[in-house]
Amino acid sequence: MSISLCVLLWPKPGMASSLTAYEDKVLRLIADHGGRLLQRAITDGAEGHPLEVQMLTFESQDALDGYMSDERRLALAGERDRAVARTEMMRVSLL
C-alpha cells in the first residue's frame, strides 16, 4: 500500500537558503527508496507559515523507512539541525 505525505518545513532565522539547499540534497535520495517527489513549493514564510511545502509518495512503509534511515540522509543531520527549525509531516490521501 502506497503512502503519501505532506511535509511542512520552517527554517531557523536567516537560514532559508540553507534549508532549501539541504532539501535539494535529501530529496534526491527519495527515488532510491521507491519514492517520488510530487510537488515542492516555496512560500514567503510570512505570518508563521512554513517556508517549504512538499508532497511525497512512497511505495510502502518499508520504502519510507528505508528513506528515513538512509545513511546518506543521516550523514546530513548536522546541516539539517543548523537550518531547520521545525518539520511537520502528515499522511494524506491524494485526490
Biopython code that builds the backbone (N, CA, C, O; Angstrom):
import numpy as np
from Bio.PDB.StructureBuilder import StructureBuilder

atoms = [
    (1, "MET", "N", (0.837, -1.183, 0.000)),
    (1, "MET", "CA", (0.000, 0.000, 0.000)),
    (1, "MET", "C", (0.882, 1.246, 0.000)),
    (1, "MET", "O", (1.783, 1.367, 0.829)),
    (2, "SER", "N", (0.629, 2.163, -0.917)),
    (2, "SER", "CA", (1.457, 3.363, -1.011)),
    (2, "SER", "C", (1.122, 4.339, 0.114)),
    (2, "SER", "O", (0.034, 4.315, 0.689)),
    (3, "ILE", "N", (2.083, 5.182, 0.401)),
    (3, "ILE", "CA", (1.966, 6.187, 1.454)),
    (3, "ILE", "C", (2.243, 7.549, 0.838)),
    (3, "ILE", "O", (3.266, 7.748, 0.184)),
    (4, "SER", "N", (1.324, 8.483, 1.050)),
    (4, "SER", "CA", (1.513, 9.856, 0.584)),
    (4, "SER", "C", (1.671, 10.766, 1.791)),
    (4, "SER", "O", (0.997, 10.596, 2.807)),
    (5, "LEU", "N", (2.564, 11.728, 1.667)),
    (5, "LEU", "CA", (2.890, 12.632, 2.776)),
    (5, "LEU", "C", (2.863, 14.079, 2.322)),
    (5, "LEU", "O", (3.218, 14.395, 1.186)),
    (6, "CYS", "N", (2.442, 14.945, 3.214)),
    (6, "CYS", "CA", (2.614, 16.378, 3.074)),
    (6, "CYS", "C", (3.629, 16.780, 4.139)),
    (6, "CYS", "O", (3.445, 16.492, 5.322)),
    (7, "VAL", "N", (4.693, 17.443, 3.716)),
    (7, "VAL", "CA", (5.771, 17.840, 4.627)),
    (7, "VAL", "C", (5.852, 19.363, 4.632)),
    (7, "VAL", "O", (5.935, 19.995, 3.579)),
    (8, "LEU", "N", (5.826, 19.939, 5.827)),
    (8, "LEU", "CA", (5.934, 21.391, 6.010)),
    (8, "LEU", "C", (7.240, 21.674, 6.740)),
    (8, "LEU", "O", (7.562, 21.004, 7.721)),
    (9, "LEU", "N", (7.991, 22.662, 6.268)),
    (9, "LEU", "CA", (9.310, 22.969, 6.829)),
    (9, "LEU", "C", (9.458, 24.454, 7.117)),
    (9, "LEU", "O", (9.141, 25.301, 6.283)),
    (10, "TRP", "N", (9.944, 24.751, 8.309)),
    (10, "TRP", "CA", (10.233, 26.120, 8.732)),
    (10, "TRP", "C", (11.736, 26.248, 8.963)),
    (10, "TRP", "O", (12.323, 25.379, 9.608)),
    (11, "PRO", "N", (12.380, 27.303, 8.458)),
    (11, "PRO", "CA", (13.809, 27.494, 8.690)),
    (11, "PRO", "C", (14.086, 28.188, 10.020)),
    (11, "PRO", "O", (13.219, 28.854, 10.586)),
    (12, "LYS", "N", (15.283, 28.022, 10.491)),
    (12, "LYS", "CA", (15.755, 28.851, 11.593)),
    (12, "LYS", "C", (15.963, 30.258, 11.033)),
    (12, "LYS", "O", (16.147, 30.417, 9.827)),
    (13, "PRO", "N", (15.936, 31.281, 11.891)),
    (13, "PRO", "CA", (16.098, 32.659, 11.401)),
    (13, "PRO", "C", (17.360, 32.815, 10.546)),
    (13, "PRO", "O", (18.455, 32.414, 10.938)),
    (14, "GLY", "N", (17.166, 33.408, 9.373)),
    (14, "GLY", "CA", (18.275, 33.663, 8.468)),
    (14, "GLY", "C", (18.788, 32.445, 7.710)),
    (14, "GLY", "O", (19.799, 32.534, 7.013)),
    (15, "MET", "N", (18.102, 31.306, 7.836)),
    (15, "MET", "CA", (18.612, 30.062, 7.252)),
    (15, "MET", "C", (17.736, 29.517, 6.121)),
    (15, "MET", "O", (17.807, 28.328, 5.809)),
    (16, "ALA", "N", (16.922, 30.357, 5.514)),
    (16, "ALA", "CA", (16.020, 29.889, 4.447)),
    (16, "ALA", "C", (16.792, 29.234, 3.301)),
    (16, "ALA", "O", (16.410, 28.156, 2.845)),
    (17, "SER", "N", (17.847, 29.851, 2.836)),
    (17, "SER", "CA", (18.589, 29.276, 1.708)),
    (17, "SER", "C", (19.292, 27.984, 2.118)),
    (17, "SER", "O", (19.453, 27.084, 1.294)),
    (18, "SER", "N", (19.708, 27.882, 3.366)),
    (18, "SER", "CA", (20.337, 26.647, 3.850)),
    (18, "SER", "C", (19.321, 25.517, 3.934)),
    (18, "SER", "O", (19.644, 24.371, 3.622)),
    (19, "LEU", "N", (18.093, 25.827, 4.353)),
    (19, "LEU", "CA", (17.037, 24.817, 4.376)),
    (19, "LEU", "C", (16.793, 24.292, 2.963)),
    (19, "LEU", "O", (16.709, 23.082, 2.750)),
    (20, "THR", "N", (16.681, 25.202, 2.005)),
    (20, "THR", "CA", (16.448, 24.800, 0.624)),
    (20, "THR", "C", (17.596, 23.947, 0.095)),
    (20, "THR", "O", (17.362, 22.949, -0.586)),
    (21, "ALA", "N", (18.821, 24.326, 0.400)),
    (21, "ALA", "CA", (19.992, 23.566, -0.049)),
    (21, "ALA", "C", (20.004, 22.162, 0.566)),
    (21, "ALA", "O", (20.306, 21.184, -0.117)),
    (22, "TYR", "N", (19.677, 22.069, 1.843)),
    (22, "TYR", "CA", (19.598, 20.758, 2.497)),
    (22, "TYR", "C", (18.529, 19.899, 1.824)),
    (22, "TYR", "O", (18.780, 18.738, 1.501)),
    (23, "GLU", "N", (17.357, 20.454, 1.614)),
    (23, "GLU", "CA", (16.276, 19.695, 0.989)),
    (23, "GLU", "C", (16.637, 19.276, -0.432)),
    (23, "GLU", "O", (16.277, 18.179, -0.857)),
    (24, "ASP", "N", (17.338, 20.124, -1.169)),
    (24, "ASP", "CA", (17.806, 19.743, -2.506)),
    (24, "ASP", "C", (18.598, 18.437, -2.435)),
    (24, "ASP", "O", (18.439, 17.566, -3.289)),
    (25, "LYS", "N", (19.431, 18.304, -1.441)),
    (25, "LYS", "CA", (20.279, 17.111, -1.294)),
    (25, "LYS", "C", (19.477, 15.880, -0.911)),
    (25, "LYS", "O", (19.592, 14.839, -1.558)),
    (26, "VAL", "N", (18.669, 15.985, 0.127)),
    (26, "VAL", "CA", (17.984, 14.781, 0.623)),
    (26, "VAL", "C", (16.843, 14.327, -0.283)),
    (26, "VAL", "O", (16.549, 13.134, -0.354)),
    (27, "LEU", "N", (16.204, 15.258, -0.969)),
    (27, "LEU", "CA", (15.111, 14.859, -1.862)),
    (27, "LEU", "C", (15.625, 14.051, -3.052)),
    (27, "LEU", "O", (14.864, 13.282, -3.640)),
    (28, "ARG", "N", (16.885, 14.205, -3.415)),
    (28, "ARG", "CA", (17.474, 13.396, -4.492)),
    (28, "ARG", "C", (17.526, 11.912, -4.120)),
    (28, "ARG", "O", (17.621, 11.060, -5.004)),
    (29, "LEU", "N", (17.467, 11.598, -2.842)),
    (29, "LEU", "CA", (17.577, 10.207, -2.373)),
    (29, "LEU", "C", (16.250, 9.455, -2.425)),
    (29, "LEU", "O", (16.237, 8.227, -2.337)),
    (30, "ILE", "N", (15.160, 10.155, -2.563)),
    (30, "ILE", "CA", (13.836, 9.535, -2.485)),
    (30, "ILE", "C", (13.655, 8.413, -3.505)),
    (30, "ILE", "O", (13.169, 7.335, -3.162)),
    (31, "ALA", "N", (14.039, 8.657, -4.741)),
    (31, "ALA", "CA", (13.836, 7.656, -5.795)),
    (31, "ALA", "C", (14.567, 6.349, -5.497)),
    (31, "ALA", "O", (14.123, 5.279, -5.915)),
    (32, "ASP", "N", (15.673, 6.432, -4.783)),
    (32, "ASP", "CA", (16.422, 5.226, -4.418)),
    (32, "ASP", "C", (15.633, 4.322, -3.473)),
    (32, "ASP", "O", (16.015, 3.175, -3.242)),
    (33, "HIS", "N", (14.540, 4.837, -2.933)),
    (33, "HIS", "CA", (13.741, 4.101, -1.949)),
    (33, "HIS", "C", (12.293, 3.923, -2.397)),
    (33, "HIS", "O", (11.397, 3.764, -1.568)),
    (34, "GLY", "N", (12.069, 3.950, -3.699)),
    (34, "GLY", "CA", (10.718, 3.736, -4.205)),
    (34, "GLY", "C", (9.779, 4.897, -3.936)),
    (34, "GLY", "O", (8.567, 4.709, -3.827)),
    (35, "GLY", "N", (10.330, 6.088, -3.830)),
    (35, "GLY", "CA", (9.509, 7.264, -3.565)),
    (35, "GLY", "C", (9.564, 8.253, -4.712)),
    (35, "GLY", "O", (10.412, 8.158, -5.600)),
    (36, "ARG", "N", (8.638, 9.207, -4.675)),
    (36, "ARG", "CA", (8.606, 10.274, -5.665)),
    (36, "ARG", "C", (8.252, 11.595, -4.991)),
    (36, "ARG", "O", (7.397, 11.648, -4.107)),
    (37, "LEU", "N", (8.907, 12.634, -5.416)),
    (37, "LEU", "CA", (8.538, 13.994, -5.028)),
    (37, "LEU", "C", (7.479, 14.441, -6.019)),
    (37, "LEU", "O", (7.770, 14.625, -7.201)),
    (38, "LEU", "N", (6.255, 14.617, -5.548)),
    (38, "LEU", "CA", (5.154, 15.003, -6.424)),
    (38, "LEU", "C", (5.099, 16.501, -6.655)),
    (38, "LEU", "O", (4.819, 16.966, -7.760)),
    (39, "GLN", "N", (5.374, 17.252, -5.588)),
    (39, "GLN", "CA", (5.303, 18.717, -5.679)),
    (39, "GLN", "C", (6.168, 19.323, -4.585)),
    (39, "GLN", "O", (6.274, 18.790, -3.480)),
    (40, "ARG", "N", (6.772, 20.431, -4.917)),
    (40, "ARG", "CA", (7.585, 21.178, -3.952)),
    (40, "ARG", "C", (7.288, 22.642, -4.173)),
    (40, "ARG", "O", (7.412, 23.145, -5.290)),
    (41, "ALA", "N", (6.897, 23.330, -3.116)),
    (41, "ALA", "CA", (6.543, 24.746, -3.234)),
    (41, "ALA", "C", (7.239, 25.545, -2.141)),
    (41, "ALA", "O", (7.458, 25.053, -1.035)),
    (42, "ILE", "N", (7.577, 26.771, -2.469)),
    (42, "ILE", "CA", (8.211, 27.699, -1.535)),
    (42, "ILE", "C", (7.229, 28.842, -1.275)),
    (42, "ILE", "O", (6.621, 29.373, -2.204)),
    (43, "THR", "N", (7.083, 29.211, -0.012)),
    (43, "THR", "CA", (6.256, 30.354, 0.352)),
    (43, "THR", "C", (7.171, 31.492, 0.788)),
    (43, "THR", "O", (8.395, 31.360, 0.756)),
    (44, "ASP", "N", (6.575, 32.608, 1.194)),
    (44, "ASP", "CA", (7.384, 33.696, 1.732)),
    (44, "ASP", "C", (7.663, 33.496, 3.219)),
    (44, "ASP", "O", (8.431, 34.248, 3.819)),
    (45, "GLY", "N", (7.033, 32.473, 3.816)),
    (45, "GLY", "CA", (7.262, 32.175, 5.227)),
    (45, "GLY", "C", (6.670, 33.203, 6.175)),
    (45, "GLY", "O", (6.922, 33.158, 7.379)),
    (46, "ALA", "N", (5.888, 34.126, 5.644)),
    (46, "ALA", "CA", (5.311, 35.191, 6.474)),
    (46, "ALA", "C", (4.248, 34.653, 7.423)),
    (46, "ALA", "O", (3.635, 33.616, 7.173)),
    (47, "GLU", "N", (4.046, 35.374, 8.508)),
    (47, "GLU", "CA", (2.984, 35.099, 9.483)),
    (47, "GLU", "C", (3.024, 33.679, 10.039)),
    (47, "GLU", "O", (1.988, 33.074, 10.313)),
    (48, "GLY", "N", (4.219, 33.168, 10.197)),
    (48, "GLY", "CA", (4.373, 31.843, 10.797)),
    (48, "GLY", "C", (4.123, 30.675, 9.870)),
    (48, "GLY", "O", (4.126, 29.526, 10.312)),
    (49, "HIS", "N", (3.905, 30.945, 8.585)),
    (49, "HIS", "CA", (3.689, 29.867, 7.619)),
    (49, "HIS", "C", (5.007, 29.149, 7.337)),
    (49, "HIS", "O", (6.078, 29.738, 7.488)),
    (50, "PRO", "N", (4.934, 27.886, 6.931)),
    (50, "PRO", "CA", (6.173, 27.188, 6.567)),
    (50, "PRO", "C", (6.796, 27.819, 5.333)),
    (50, "PRO", "O", (6.099, 28.403, 4.503)),
    (51, "LEU", "N", (8.106, 27.697, 5.218)),
    (51, "LEU", "CA", (8.801, 28.190, 4.029)),
    (51, "LEU", "C", (8.598, 27.229, 2.866)),
    (51, "LEU", "O", (8.429, 27.650, 1.722)),
    (52, "GLU", "N", (8.616, 25.928, 3.170)),
    (52, "GLU", "CA", (8.558, 24.928, 2.109)),
    (52, "GLU", "C", (7.457, 23.924, 2.391)),
    (52, "GLU", "O", (7.238, 23.516, 3.531)),
    (53, "VAL", "N", (6.760, 23.530, 1.313)),
    (53, "VAL", "CA", (5.702, 22.519, 1.372)),
    (53, "VAL", "C", (6.044, 21.461, 0.323)),
    (53, "VAL", "O", (6.314, 21.785, -0.834)),
    (54, "GLN", "N", (6.030, 20.196, 0.740)),
    (54, "GLN", "CA", (6.354, 19.103, -0.175)),
    (54, "GLN", "C", (5.244, 18.052, -0.144)),
    (54, "GLN", "O", (4.647, 17.789, 0.900)),
    (55, "MET", "N", (4.985, 17.464, -1.296)),
    (55, "MET", "CA", (4.092, 16.316, -1.391)),
    (55, "MET", "C", (4.944, 15.154, -1.895)),
    (55, "MET", "O", (5.559, 15.235, -2.958)),
    (56, "LEU", "N", (4.969, 14.076, -1.116)),
    (56, "LEU", "CA", (5.786, 12.905, -1.431)),
    (56, "LEU", "C", (4.915, 11.659, -1.452)),
    (56, "LEU", "O", (3.866, 11.617, -0.810)),
    (57, "THR", "N", (5.346, 10.652, -2.186)),
    (57, "THR", "CA", (4.686, 9.360, -2.130)),
    (57, "THR", "C", (5.743, 8.262, -2.129)),
    (57, "THR", "O", (6.770, 8.370, -2.798)),
    (58, "PHE", "N", (5.479, 7.213, -1.374)),
    (58, "PHE", "CA", (6.357, 6.054, -1.283)),
    (58, "PHE", "C", (5.550, 4.795, -1.556)),
    (58, "PHE", "O", (4.358, 4.736, -1.257)),
    (59, "GLU", "N", (6.202, 3.790, -2.125)),
    (59, "GLU", "CA", (5.524, 2.542, -2.475)),
    (59, "GLU", "C", (4.973, 1.805, -1.265)),
    (59, "GLU", "O", (3.979, 1.088, -1.377)),
    (60, "SER", "N", (5.609, 1.974, -0.102)),
    (60, "SER", "CA", (5.226, 1.209, 1.089)),
    (60, "SER", "C", (5.846, 1.850, 2.328)),
    (60, "SER", "O", (6.673, 2.756, 2.229)),
    (61, "GLN", "N", (5.433, 1.364, 3.486)),
    (61, "GLN", "CA", (6.046, 1.808, 4.734)),
    (61, "GLN", "C", (7.524, 1.436, 4.761)),
    (61, "GLN", "O", (8.348, 2.209, 5.251)),
    (62, "ASP", "N", (7.867, 0.257, 4.239)),
    (62, "ASP", "CA", (9.275, -0.152, 4.185)),
    (62, "ASP", "C", (10.099, 0.816, 3.334)),
    (62, "ASP", "O", (11.241, 1.129, 3.670)),
    (63, "ALA", "N", (9.517, 1.285, 2.238)),
    (63, "ALA", "CA", (10.220, 2.245, 1.385)),
    (63, "ALA", "C", (10.460, 3.558, 2.131)),
    (63, "ALA", "O", (11.554, 4.118, 2.074)),
    (64, "LEU", "N", (9.435, 4.042, 2.829)),
    (64, "LEU", "CA", (9.579, 5.267, 3.620)),
    (64, "LEU", "C", (10.610, 5.068, 4.726)),
    (64, "LEU", "O", (11.462, 5.928, 4.947)),
    (65, "ASP", "N", (10.533, 3.949, 5.411)),
    (65, "ASP", "CA", (11.506, 3.652, 6.475)),
    (65, "ASP", "C", (12.931, 3.616, 5.924)),
    (65, "ASP", "O", (13.865, 4.093, 6.568)),
    (66, "GLY", "N", (13.087, 3.050, 4.733)),
    (66, "GLY", "CA", (14.407, 2.998, 4.104)),
    (66, "GLY", "C", (14.942, 4.392, 3.816)),
    (66, "GLY", "O", (16.126, 4.660, 4.021)),
    (67, "TYR", "N", (14.085, 5.273, 3.348)),
    (67, "TYR", "CA", (14.495, 6.659, 3.099)),
    (67, "TYR", "C", (14.879, 7.351, 4.405)),
    (67, "TYR", "O", (15.921, 8.000, 4.489)),
    (68, "MET", "N", (14.039, 7.209, 5.409)),
    (68, "MET", "CA", (14.292, 7.884, 6.684)),
    (68, "MET", "C", (15.579, 7.404, 7.345)),
    (68, "MET", "O", (16.226, 8.168, 8.061)),
    (69, "SER", "N", (15.959, 6.145, 7.113)),
    (69, "SER", "CA", (17.167, 5.602, 7.743)),
    (69, "SER", "C", (18.358, 5.542, 6.787)),
    (69, "SER", "O", (19.389, 4.964, 7.130)),
    (70, "ASP", "N", (18.235, 6.120, 5.611)),
    (70, "ASP", "CA", (19.329, 6.143, 4.637)),
    (70, "ASP", "C", (20.550, 6.816, 5.262)),
    (70, "ASP", "O", (20.462, 7.937, 5.763)),
    (71, "GLU", "N", (21.670, 6.132, 5.227)),
    (71, "GLU", "CA", (22.902, 6.656, 5.849)),
    (71, "GLU", "C", (23.348, 7.973, 5.224)),
    (71, "GLU", "O", (23.912, 8.821, 5.915)),
    (72, "ARG", "N", (23.105, 8.153, 3.940)),
    (72, "ARG", "CA", (23.482, 9.412, 3.277)),
    (72, "ARG", "C", (22.641, 10.557, 3.831)),
    (72, "ARG", "O", (23.145, 11.661, 4.038)),
    (73, "ARG", "N", (21.364, 10.293, 4.070)),
    (73, "ARG", "CA", (20.470, 11.304, 4.650)),
    (73, "ARG", "C", (20.875, 11.604, 6.086)),
    (73, "ARG", "O", (20.950, 12.764, 6.489)),
    (74, "LEU", "N", (21.134, 10.549, 6.855)),
    (74, "LEU", "CA", (21.510, 10.724, 8.265)),
    (74, "LEU", "C", (22.845, 11.455, 8.410)),
    (74, "LEU", "O", (23.063, 12.163, 9.393)),
    (75, "ALA", "N", (23.727, 11.287, 7.441)),
    (75, "ALA", "CA", (25.031, 11.962, 7.487)),
    (75, "ALA", "C", (24.882, 13.485, 7.371)),
    (75, "ALA", "O", (25.798, 14.226, 7.726)),
    (76, "LEU", "N", (23.735, 13.947, 6.876)),
    (76, "LEU", "CA", (23.476, 15.381, 6.725)),
    (76, "LEU", "C", (22.716, 15.970, 7.910)),
    (76, "LEU", "O", (22.233, 17.100, 7.839)),
    (77, "ALA", "N", (22.610, 15.217, 8.988)),
    (77, "ALA", "CA", (21.824, 15.669, 10.147)),
    (77, "ALA", "C", (22.330, 16.992, 10.720)),
    (77, "ALA", "O", (21.521, 17.824, 11.133)),
    (78, "GLY", "N", (23.623, 17.204, 10.754)),
    (78, "GLY", "CA", (24.168, 18.463, 11.267)),
    (78, "GLY", "C", (23.735, 19.646, 10.420)),
    (78, "GLY", "O", (23.384, 20.703, 10.942)),
    (79, "GLU", "N", (23.763, 19.458, 9.109)),
    (79, "GLU", "CA", (23.316, 20.514, 8.189)),
    (79, "GLU", "C", (21.831, 20.809, 8.417)),
    (79, "GLU", "O", (21.403, 21.963, 8.438)),
    (80, "ARG", "N", (21.067, 19.742, 8.584)),
    (80, "ARG", "CA", (19.632, 19.908, 8.843)),
    (80, "ARG", "C", (19.408, 20.653, 10.160)),
    (80, "ARG", "O", (18.605, 21.584, 10.218)),
    (81, "ASP", "N", (20.104, 20.253, 11.195)),
    (81, "ASP", "CA", (19.929, 20.871, 12.511)),
    (81, "ASP", "C", (20.272, 22.359, 12.503)),
    (81, "ASP", "O", (19.667, 23.136, 13.242)),
    (82, "ARG", "N", (21.233, 22.762, 11.679)),
    (82, "ARG", "CA", (21.601, 24.176, 11.584)),
    (82, "ARG", "C", (20.545, 24.992, 10.840)),
    (82, "ARG", "O", (20.387, 26.182, 11.109)),
    (83, "ALA", "N", (19.822, 24.367, 9.911)),
    (83, "ALA", "CA", (18.929, 25.108, 9.021)),
    (83, "ALA", "C", (17.448, 25.008, 9.352)),
    (83, "ALA", "O", (16.703, 25.968, 9.154)),
    (84, "VAL", "N", (17.015, 23.860, 9.853)),
    (84, "VAL", "CA", (15.580, 23.590, 10.001)),
    (84, "VAL", "C", (15.144, 23.775, 11.449)),
    (84, "VAL", "O", (15.660, 23.122, 12.355)),
    (85, "ALA", "N", (14.188, 24.673, 11.650)),
    (85, "ALA", "CA", (13.655, 24.915, 12.992)),
    (85, "ALA", "C", (12.542, 23.931, 13.332)),
    (85, "ALA", "O", (12.411, 23.503, 14.478)),
    (86, "ARG", "N", (11.747, 23.577, 12.335)),
    (86, "ARG", "CA", (10.562, 22.757, 12.606)),
    (86, "ARG", "C", (10.136, 22.024, 11.336)),
    (86, "ARG", "O", (10.211, 22.566, 10.233)),
    (87, "THR", "N", (9.690, 20.785, 11.514)),
    (87, "THR", "CA", (9.154, 19.981, 10.427)),
    (87, "THR", "C", (7.850, 19.361, 10.881)),
    (87, "THR", "O", (7.759, 18.841, 11.993)),
    (88, "GLU", "N", (6.852, 19.413, 10.038)),
    (88, "GLU", "CA", (5.609, 18.680, 10.273)),
    (88, "GLU", "C", (5.394, 17.773, 9.071)),
    (88, "GLU", "O", (5.468, 18.211, 7.923)),
    (89, "MET", "N", (5.126, 16.504, 9.353)),
    (89, "MET", "CA", (4.895, 15.529, 8.302)),
    (89, "MET", "C", (3.572, 14.834, 8.614)),
    (89, "MET", "O", (3.373, 14.310, 9.710)),
    (90, "MET", "N", (2.675, 14.839, 7.636)),
    (90, "MET", "CA", (1.387, 14.184, 7.848)),
    (90, "MET", "C", (1.037, 13.303, 6.666)),
    (90, "MET", "O", (1.307, 13.643, 5.514)),
    (91, "ARG", "N", (0.431, 12.165, 6.970)),
    (91, "ARG", "CA", (-0.063, 11.297, 5.910)),
    (91, "ARG", "C", (-1.312, 11.923, 5.321)),
    (91, "ARG", "O", (-2.153, 12.460, 6.042)),
    (92, "VAL", "N", (-1.421, 11.849, 4.012)),
    (92, "VAL", "CA", (-2.562, 12.424, 3.317)),
    (92, "VAL", "C", (-3.078, 11.431, 2.286)),
    (92, "VAL", "O", (-2.383, 10.489, 1.904)),
    (93, "SER", "N", (-4.295, 11.657, 1.851)),
    (93, "SER", "CA", (-4.873, 10.910, 0.725)),
    (93, "SER", "C", (-4.898, 11.852, -0.464)),
    (93, "SER", "O", (-5.436, 12.957, -0.387)),
    (94, "LEU", "N", (-4.320, 11.410, -1.544)),
    (94, "LEU", "CA", (-4.293, 12.239, -2.756)),
    (94, "LEU", "C", (-5.580, 12.061, -3.528)),
    (94, "LEU", "O", (-6.065, 10.942, -3.698)),
    (95, "LEU", "N", (-6.130, 13.161, -3.993)),
    (95, "LEU", "CA", (-7.384, 13.116, -4.755)),
    (95, "LEU", "C", (-7.124, 13.205, -6.234)),
    (95, "LEU", "O", (-8.064, 13.182, -7.028)),
]
sb = StructureBuilder()
sb.init_structure("model")
sb.init_model(0)
sb.init_chain("A")
sb.init_seg("    ")
for serial, (resi, resn, name, xyz) in enumerate(atoms, 1):
    if name == "N":
        sb.init_residue(resn, " ", resi, " ")
    sb.init_atom(name, np.array(xyz, "f"), 0.0, 1.0, " ", f" {name:<3s}", serial, name[0])
structure = sb.get_structure()
